[in-house]
Amino acid sequence: MWHDLTSDQQLLRDTTARYLGDRAPLEGLRKLRDDPTGFEPDYWTGGTELGWTMLLVSEDDGGGSVSGRGIVDLAMIAYEFGRHAAPGPLADCNVVARALSGQKGGMQTEALGEILTGTAIASCCLGAAPWQSGGAAAITIGQDSGDVVINGSVRPVESAKQAGYFLVTGQSESGMTQALVPASTAGVQVKALKSIDVTRRFGAVTFDNVRVPASALIGDFGQADEAVSRQIQLAAVILSAESVGAMDSAFDMTVDWAFDRYTFGRALASYQALKHRFADMKSWLEASHAVSDAAADAVADDTPEAAELVCAAKSYIGEQGVELAQDCVQIHGGIGVTYEHDLHFFLRRVTLDRLLFGTPAEHRNWLAAMQIEKEYAA
């Protein structure tokens, strides 16, 4: 997937792959299907020791990347997460860590330290987004007597039951606002949800007149629009790379099956109809690699086209990833739809990833709005 890797990047990727293979084998994940967390605590803290949550954080705040392009390094880790269908709130913890980097509040500094060491999980409650109209926000944030007041609910929120902190994004009169809310705050309610991805856990989070001090704000009140857009770009790059990794595993598994499975004395792979379908799937896979890499590079370099490339990656991979995984299931036949077969892990992963931090349709709407804005500006 990745070209011209430095030795440090290659080491990071290989170390992550070995760690996930040892600590999160698919057979082990299958046994954790009903576990409320989905992974052992030391699995996540061990991953943070490898650098999973520090790559988007400045060195002054205890972070740092291996190449100077943190989101590219993180996309490599996400790719391995997808290839292994690995559990853990990789996107959420990194988005929150990036939001907290540079903040000087006491709670923000403490929370960031806990995220970096893996002693606390932080989740994103995206209750307002750039593709929504003014009245469509799921969460509203106001001010009262110097406090910040939060109302509304949002779902799905990854690791909501396990989270120690929530980065809450809501709509205010003057624009979007963000605040860091400890999960123990009065008025915060979390309800576990069933997820199509059996390796990850999600919940619905409700804020009922939740009051936090103004020091909990991330940035200025009502001025978070640009920061939220950037955070969604980061999350979309992570999820796109993860989906590409899952697509790779599903495709490789299916190619091996087609060459090993014989009907009427011939390998499945020898049939022309299947050859054509494999060609289609390979073209989707290569295009997904390309657009995922391009989005990661653009966000890392903060190019003017970054937002557009992110929307293109999230919408294209969200559509073609599911199509590819479904085809892999069909080619496997009856065994492909059994829980005992590994293929469903990757179908579940790409199906859920397409919904997080904006569906393909929402990213297309956002892209269209950006194009209209450009035309008016011209």
N, C-alpha and C positions, 0 to 999 in steps of 0.2 A: 504493500500500500504506500509506504513512505519511501521517498527517494532521497539520495544524498544525505543520509543520516550521519550525524556526528557520532563519534564513539560513545559519548555520554548519552545521547539519545538512544542509541542501539542498546546500551546497557540498561537504561530505564525500561525500555519496552520488553527486553528479554527477561529482566528480573520480574516485571509485573506478570508476564505470561507464565513463568515458572511458579510464581506465588499463587496465582489463581488456579493453575492446574493442581497444585498440592492442596490448597485450602478450600477450594470451591469446585470440586469435581461434580459433574452432573449427577452422579449417583448419590452424592452427599446432599445436593440441593433437593433431590427428589424426596429424600427422607425428612427434610426440613419443611415440607409443604405446609404443615399445620403449625409450625413454630411461629409465635407472634412477632418475632423480630426477623427471622429468615436467615440469620447468620450469628455466629458466636461473637461476643464483644471483642475478643482478642484478634479476630479476623480483621475488623475495621481498624483497630489501633495499629495492627501490624502493617496495614496498607498505608496509613498515614506516616509511618516511619519510612516507608519507601518514597514518600513525597506526594501522595495522591491529592492532598488538600492544600499544598503550599505553592503550587505553580503559578497561581494568579495573584499572589500576595507579594508585596514589595519586600526586599531584603531588610529594610528598616523595621518591618513588622514581623520578622521571623520567617519570611517566605523566600522565594527565589525559584527560578527555573533553571534547566540544564543548558538551554540554548539561547536564552534571552528572549524567546518567543513563547511565553508560557502557555498560550492556548493551543499552539501547535504540539507542544510536549504533552499537554493534557489530552488532546485528541488521540494521540497514540495510545495512551492508557485507556481511553474510552473504547477505542477499536478492540483492544484485548478484552475489555469487559463484554463487548458484544460477541466476540468469538467464543467466549466461555460462558455466556449467559450469566455473568457473575452478579451477585447481589450487592446492594449498597447504594446509598444516595450520592453518587459521584457528582452529578450535575448540581443538585441543590446545595451540597456543602461547599462546592467551589464557587458557585454564584454568590452565596452569602459571605464566604471568606473574602471574595473580591470586593464586595460592597463595604465590608468592615475595614478593609485595608486603608489606612490613612485617616480613619476616624479616631478622635482623641477622647471620646467619652469613656468613663470608667467601665460601664457595662459592656460597651462595644469591644474594648481592649481585652477584657476578661473573656468574653465570648469567643473572640478570634483565637486567643490562646488555646481554648478548649477544643475548638474545631481543628486547629492545626495538629494537636496531639491526639485527636480522636476520642477524647474523654467526653465530648458532647457532640450530638448531631444537630445540625441546623437545617430547617426546611423552608422552602419558599411558598408563601401564600399569595399567589398572583391574582389579586382581586380586581385589577384594572390593567389594561394592556393597550398598546398603540392602535390595534385594529378594532377596538371597541368604540362605539359612539358614546357621547357624553352621558347618556342615561343608562348605559348597559353594565356599569361596573358592579361587580358582586360584593365589593367592600367599599365603604365610604369612611373617610378619615376627617375628623373635624377638630376644632380647638375649643376648650372651655376652661376658663380660669387658669390658664397657663399649662393645662394638661392636654394631651392628645387623646381623643376619644375615637374608638374604632368600633364599627358595626358592620355586620354582614357575615357571609359564609362562603367558603371556597372548597372545591373538590376537583380532582383528587390531589392530595398533598402527600408526597413521598415520605415515608418513615414518620408520619405525623404522631403516632403513638410513642415513638422512641425519641422524638425531638426534644431538645432542651430549650431551643430558641426557634422563633418564627420570624422570618423577614417578610413583613406584611406590606403589600402594595395596594393602595386604595385610591379612590378618586376624591379630590377635594375641589372646592369651588375654583381655585386658581390653577388646578392641574393635579397631576399625580403626586402622591406623598408616600414615603416609605418610613417604616419604624421597625425597630428590633423589639420583639415582645417575648419575654420569657414564657415558656409553656405553662408555668405555675401561676401566672397572673390571673386574678379574679375575673371571671366572665369568659375565659377561654375554655371551650369545650371541644373535645376530640372524639370522633366516632370512627371506629375501624370500618374499612370497606373491603369487600371482596375484590380481588384483582385478577385480571386475565393472566398476568405474569406471576406465576407461582413462586418466583424467586425474590420478588420485591413486595413491600407492604405499603399500603396507602390508607389515607383516612380523610374524613371531612372535618374541617376546622371551622368552628363558629365563634364569632366575637360579639358578645352581647354587652354593649356599653363598656367595653374594655378601656380602662384609663391607664395611661403610662405618662411619665414626665416628659417634658419637651426634650430632655437629654437623650431620650430613646430614638429621636428622629435620626434618619440617615440622610444627611444633606439638609437643605432648607425646606420648610413646609410649602407644599404645592409646587415645588420646583424639581421634581424627580423624573420628569418625562424623558430627558436625555439619558439619565442613569438607567432607567428601566429598559429603554430600548437597547442599551449596551448589554445589560444583563441577559436579556432575551437572546441577543446575538450569541453570547458566550454559551448559554445553555443549548441553543439550537445547534451550534457547532459540535458540542459534546454528544448530544443525542444523535446527530447525523452520523458521526464517526462510529458511535456504538452500533447503530443500525447497520452500517456497512460491514462491520465485523460480524454481526449475526447473519447477514446475507451471505458473506463469504463461507461461513461454516455450513449453512444450509445447502449452498450450492455444491461445495466440495463433497459433502455427505451424499448428495443426490447423484453426482457424477460417479462416485465410487460404487453406489448401489446399481446404477445403470450398467456398469461394466461387469459387475459380479452376478447380476440377476439374469438368468436365462429363461427364455420361453421358446418352445418349438425348436430347440437346439441353437438358438441365436441369443446373443447378449441384447438386452434392452437398448443399449447405446447404439446398436447397429441399425435400428429402425429409422427411416428417413423422417418420419413425422416428429420423433423425439429429437433427432438431430436439429431440426428447424427450431423446436422449442428451446433446446439448450442454447442455440445461437441467440435467440431473443433474450433469454435470461442473462447470458454472458454480456450482451450489449448493455442491458440495464445495470448490471453489476459494475462494468467498467465506467459507465457514465456516472454512477453513484460515487465511485472512488474519486473521479475527477472533480465533480462539483463539491464533494465534501472537502477535499484537499484545498480547492480554490477558496471556499468559504473560510477555512481555518487560516490560510495565508492572508486573506484580505482583512480579517478581524485582527490578526496579529500585527499587521502593518498599518492598521487603521486607515485603509484606503477609502476614497469616496464611494466606491462600489460595494463596500463591505455589507451594508444592510441589504442591498439587492441580492447579493450572492448568497447570503444567509437564507433569505426567503426562498430563493430558487432551490437551494440544497434541501431545506426542510420540506418543501412541497414536493419536489421530485422524488426524493428518497422515501418520503412518507407514502407516496402512491406506489412506486415501483418496488419498494422493499416488501410490502405486503403481497403484491402480485407475484413476485419471485418466490417468496416463502410458501404461498398457497400452491403454486405450481410444483414446488418440491414435494409437498405433501401428496398431491395428486399422482405424481410419477412414482412415488413409493407404494401407492395402492393402499390396501387395507391396513398394513402394518404402520403406515405413516400417521394414522389417526389414533393410534394406541398411546396410552400414557407411558407405557414402558419404553417406547422408542424415544430417542433423544431429540428428534426433529422438532417436536412441538415447542421446546424451550426457545428456539430461535424465531419461530412464527409468533409466539407470544411476545417476545421482546420487540420485534419490529412493529407489531400491531399496537402495542402500548406506547412506544416511543413516538409514534406519529401523532399522538394526541397531546403529549406534554409540551408545555411552553408554545402552544399554538398549533392548531391542526393545519394540514396543507391548505385548506380553503381559507383559513384565517391569515396565513402567511401570503397567500395570493392577494387577498384583500389589502393587506398592508403594503405589498409591493405596488398594487394599483394606485393606492393613495399616495405613495412616494412619487410615482410617475406623474400623477396629476399635479402634485405640488411643484415638481420640477418644471412642468409646462407653464404653470402660472407664473413661476419665478422668472422664466425666460421672457 
